[in-house]
């Protein structure tokens, strides 16, 4: 999945994230951009969740939407694949 596909998928998912966690602002969702740690941090901040609970919920939600690899890792993997000739 390339960076444009990741970005496009996150744009589609923002609505679902807003439904799931109504306290997240549009700015929060822009910062999160599909990153599990960023989502967990915002869940802690907005809902007062413990760190472990926030990370668990973020991971579960992202996996349920087939978006369980953070954007940075996906970009890094894509770069490695291109460098090695894989696709």
Buried (B, 14 or more C-beta within 10 A) or exposed (E): BEEEEBEEBBEEBBEEBBEBBEEBEEEBBEBBBBBBEBBBBBBBEBEEBEEEBBBBBBBEBBEEBEBBBBBEEBBEEBEEEEEEEEE
